[in-house]
Amino acid sequence: MTRTGVGMLGGEREHAQMSPRDRLALEALGTVRHYGQGDVLLREGDRADLVMIVRTGRVKVVTVAESGYETLLAHRGPGDLIGEMAVIDGGTRSASVVAVESAQVVVVSAEAFRTFVATHPQVVRALVSSITRRLRESDRRRSELGAYPTGIRLARHLLELAHRHGDRQPDGSIAITLRVTQRDLAAAIGSSRESVGRDLRTFRSDGLIANRGRTLVVLNVAALRAFAYGESTGRQM
């Protein structure tokens, strides 16, 4: 099996946020903590007194409206820095971070992080680049909410998950290694669980996806991409 994505901050995805040397130097300033599936690492609205570097496992970044509706903003994995935006601007946490699976993180105090950044200009550049990418991604998702129906938004999100968290199987399908629920998918694309459920059933009946145990598998990447973007887009995973 072949992983389809590469890392961020020296981790698993495609954008390098910090050099391995800088990451290790930052980790040396902190302490290790362990979290179980479902544990809250950072809580929305709390004072920003620390940052975390994910060593193992994966977490999700979520916000919850007053109505109780949850929006899934992103997933983070090994090598990713989390909680830095509130520490940089001095505000409170704008989102919560929850462990999707067992995770090990390194916790660095806000004061130590600020001092480290002030003495490492290359880290400042990496942080600006990372934050800019995240803002662009957020803008793109917001623009898609009103422009496309649920099915297309869901197909695009599944392709993104397959790209970032996928294992290519011998038969050419891609198993999404990140555990995602129907609720997670709905929260990620701004839809209801009922609508997502209907589209998932359609994708299964059309032979685009399947469930193998608890693992969601994209069976026909080309066909799912064609549905999501159209035949002439030339998008590649």
N, C-alpha and C positions, 0 to 999 in steps of 0.2 A: 504494500500500500504506500502511496506517495502523498505527502502533504501538499496541498495546493497553494498555501499562503506562506509568507515569510514574515519576519518580525519588525517591531517598532522599538525603540530604546534597547536594541540588542535582543529583542524578544521574538515573537512568532509572526509578526506581520510585516508589511512591506516597507514601512518608513522608519528609518533610524532616527530616534529622538535624541539619544545621547550615545557617545562612544562607550564601548565596554569599560575602558579605563576610568572615565568620569563616573559611570554608573557604580562601579565597584568602590570608588572613592566616596561617593555619596552614601552608599550602603554602610561603609565603615563608621559612619557617624550615627547609625541607628541601632535599633534592637529588633529582634525577630519576634513576630507574633503568628499564631496559627488560628485559623477560623474554619468552622465547619459549614457545610451546605446550609444556606438560609441565614447565616449570621450577618448582622449589619456591621460593616467596617466603618463607614462614615454615615452620619445622619443629616438629612436636609434640615437647614436652619441652625445647626450647631456652630459654635465658634470654631474658626479654623486655626487650630494650634499644632497641626502636624501634617506631613505628607507621607505617602506610602509608595513603596516600590513592590510590585508583585513579583515574587520569585517563582511560585508554582501555583497552579490552579487558575480559574477564571472567575471574574466578577462581572456584575452588571451595574450600570449607572442608571438610576431611575428618579423620576419626580412624581409626586402624588398631589393632585389637585384637591381643593377643599371638598369637592364632591366625592372624593375617594378614587377617582379615575387615575390609573397609573400609566405613565408614559416611559417607555424604555428608550433611553438616549443612546446607549452604546454598551459594548462589551469590552473588557480589558483583560489582558493575559500576561504571561511571563515577560518581565522586562518593562512593563508599562508603569509610568508614574501617575499616581492618582491623588487628587486633593490639592494640587498645586495652584489652581486658579484662585481659589479663595484665600490662600496664604499670600499670594502675590498682591492681590488687590485689597487685602485686609477685611474683606466682607465675611458674611456667614456662608455656610455650605449651601450651594444652589441645588444640590441633588444628593440623594443617598447612594451608597455603594453597598451591594449585597453579594455575598459569595454564592456563585452558581454551583460550585463544587468545593471540596476541601481546598483551602488556599493557605499559602505561607507568604507573608509580606514582611518587609523591613520598614519600621516606623522611624521617621526622622522628625525631630521637633521643628516647628516653624522657624524659630530663631536660627538653628543650625542650618536649615535649608537656605534661608535668606543670605546668611554669611557665605555659604558655599557658592551660591549663584553670583554674589557680588565679586567673588575672587576668581570666577571661572567664566570669562566672557563668551567662550565657545558654547557654554551651557545656555546662556541667555539667548543666543542665536537659535539653538536647537529648540528651546521652549517657545520662542516666538513662532518658529516654523510649525511646531506641533499644534499650538493653539490656533493658528491661522487655518490649518487643515481642518481642525475640528469645527471651527466656525463655518467654513465653506460647506462641510458635510451637513451641518445643521441647516444652513440656508437651502441646500439642495432638497433635503427631506421636507422642509416646510413648503417649498414650491410644489413638490409632488402631491401634497395632501389634497389641494383643490384641483389639481390638473388631471389626475388619473384615478380611475376606479380602483376599488379594493384589490381586485384580482391582479392588476398590473403592479400595484405597489407591493403586494405579497410576493409575486414572482421575482421582482427586483431584489427584495430583501432576502429571499431564499438563495438567489444567485450570490449575493454578497456574503451570506453565511457560508455557502459552499466554498467560496474563494478564500475567506479568512480562516475558516475552521473546518476545512474539508480534508478527508482522506480519499484519494482516488483508488477505486477498487479495480481488481483485475478485469472485470467486465466493462470498465469505462464509466461506471456510475460513481458518484461522489457521496460518501457518507459524512454527514455533518456531525462532528465529534462533540460540539457544544450541545448540552442538553437544553432544549427550548420547548416550552409548553405552548399550547394554543393561546393562552393568555399572554405569554411573552410576545408572540408574533403579532397579536392584536395591538399590544401596547407599543410595539416598535413602529407600526405603520399607521397608527391613529385610527383604528377601526374597532368594531365589536368582535367578540369571540364568535358570535353566531355567523357573522359575515365571513370571517376567516375560516371557520369550520366548513362552510358551504364551498368556498373556493378550494380548500384542501381536498375535499371529496372529489371535486371536479378534476383537479390535477391528478389525483390517484386514478380515477377512472380513465383519464386520457393517457395514462402511462408515463406521466412526467415525474412523479415522486412515488415513494413507498415508505412504509414503516417496517423496520427490521428490529423487533423488540422495541426499545425506547429510542432507537436511533432513526432520525429522518434521513432518507436517502434520495438524492436527485438522480433519477434514472436516465433522463434524456436532457443533458445540459443544453444542447443546441436548440431543441424544441422549446425548452423553457425560456431561453434567451430570445428566441424569435417572438414568442408571445409577449415577453416583457419589453423588448425594444424594437421589434420589427426586423425583418430579414435584411434590410439594407443598412443597419446601423454599424455593422462591423465590430461590435463590442466583443471583447475577449475576456475570458476568466483567467 
